[in-house]
Amino acid sequence: MAKKSHRKVILIGGIATAIMFGFSFAMVPLYSLLCKAVGVNTSVNGGVLSADQAKKLAAAGVDVSRTVTVQFVAVNHNGMPWDFYPRMKSMKVHPGENKKIDYFAKNTTNKKMTVQAIPSMTPVTALNHFHKIECFCFNQQTLDARESRDMALVFNIDKDLPKDIQVITLAYTLFDATPKEETRKG
């Protein structure tokens, strides 16, 4: 009787472990789908502006009477072994102007890795007014062992941003998205 009980516990524990392991690999794409479905952490067309939308933003002009501080934060998920940080901690932006910032990334391991950066923003009411024109977060990034690079973010804050918002914090969390076959090679 005791052996049957142990087998059942081992079987349930093994299944739970397999499910949790699978979920960890599915977390980044599931998060992206969820954000798109509920309209969180996205901008126009998931952050990508069409040529017409970019022209409309440029034609709207720059509001030099206002300045918004944009703070940049970078975090590695679950102790991921990469160096990852913005080249600037914050910048002043006039609504309507395009701005660029670089994030530095270095794969500090001895194996090729692929990552995905997932954005979040506060205050949430700024989401619909913050437009990413170009962003490293649109695609997964792959770096060879010990390779490093600067990754660009070009953005625009539209002039309809509520007047009470004077500071926006944009945070990126870097997740390991290395395909299983690459993980086995390392």
Buried (B, 14 or more C-beta within 10 A) or exposed (E): EEEEEEEEEEEEEEEEEEEEEEEEBEBBEEBBEEBBEEEEBBBBEEBBBEEEBBEEBEEBEBBEEBEBEBBBBBBBBEEBEBEBBBEEEBBEBBBBBBBEBBBBBBBBBEEBBBBBBBBBBBEEEBBBBBBBBBBBBEEBBBBEEEEEBEBEBBBBBBBEBEEEBEEBBBBBBBBBBBBEEBBEEE
